[in-house]
């Protein structure tokens, strides 16, 4: 097997059958999915009929921590805008940082390509330069990056995959929390403690509904989202109305990524998906949310995440280092803190299974996070095998953030 790890692929020889290998069900399409989506948008006129010369256009896309292939989305999108008479000088590309760090020039170029970087104004969002546009019915203040509010037309890009508390990524998430203040992000993310705020759930997910209510206050004129595999190959694309086109994409994700399992595993081997999904522990964590569904209580998870940027969030690091899972979970119940919420999510996994982390992080730091450090995948696998006893059930999830194991229920028993 080959598993993504940073910019590399790690090989592992193991004896498992197809039942134990959870992968995406579809692969790259031979058609130009982006152009097809733009040609027949869902519940919307084509983009070139929506915009007019002289309008200020804001295109909101993902930052370096997301696998959205912006460099492939922008050229056909710009063809639509140019056909409508929009000048390059009137277009601004905004990378939605959310609560993430600012990006280097090199990182921005890698996201959109050198041609688009030269043609268009490309900037990071600034959570401190925001305008209050309203408050949701759940009490979230919607404070949005000033250039987005002041634009005449707002276009959102993104990729759609399972998200452990927002249901799915993509859609309105580009606006909330993508280009919002920390106040907005904190208020919205506090809803993750609601059991309905979980991966694969969207219609009654209070956190996702809060996102969409806030984004509607700002206004989204057009959406272009894609579904990608671990190589960032495009499986499908959806364009048009930001809500109905996104719902269509979510149904495609269900068909592609929901994988039924009939047995829980003694050992789950999961890759975060390589760079940029494993740029730091804060981002790589998403793979754990799918891996934990497939592991037995008391089992083991071998987690591949290089984490070249370390833990990735100062508050997250303060919560993780030196605190037991029980202490972290008790703390988050007392007060929701952005950054601490991700530590609590990992703590929940650690209460079910031990984590053997294959990464580039210092061993002492990994141990301080209540995990076992390894630099070699084979060594971690051999250690897990010895502990698991005879004939262990082993499940491998090469694309941990994208594949959702679905437990099959037989009679009154759930396995």
Secondary structure, DSSP 8 states (H G I E B T S, - for coil): -EEEETTEEEE------GGGB---S----SS-HHHHHHHT-BTS--HHHH--TT--EEEEEE-TTS---HHHHHHHHHHHHHHTT--GGGEEEEEE-TTS----HHHHHHHH-HHHHHHSEEEE--TTSEEEEEE-TTS-EEEEEHHHHH-SEEEEEEE--EETTTEESSGGGGTTTTTB-HHHHHHHHGGGGSTT-STT--TT-HHHHHHHHHHHHH---EEEEEEE-TT--EEEEEEESTTHHHHHHHHHHHHHHEEEESS-EEEEEEE--STTTTSSHHHHTHHHHHHHHHEEEEEEEEEE---TTTT--HHHHHHHTT--HHHHHHHHHH---TTHHHHHHHHHHHHHEEEEEESSS-HHHHHHTTSEEES-HHHHHHHHHHHH-TT--EEEETTTTT-EEEE-EETTEE-
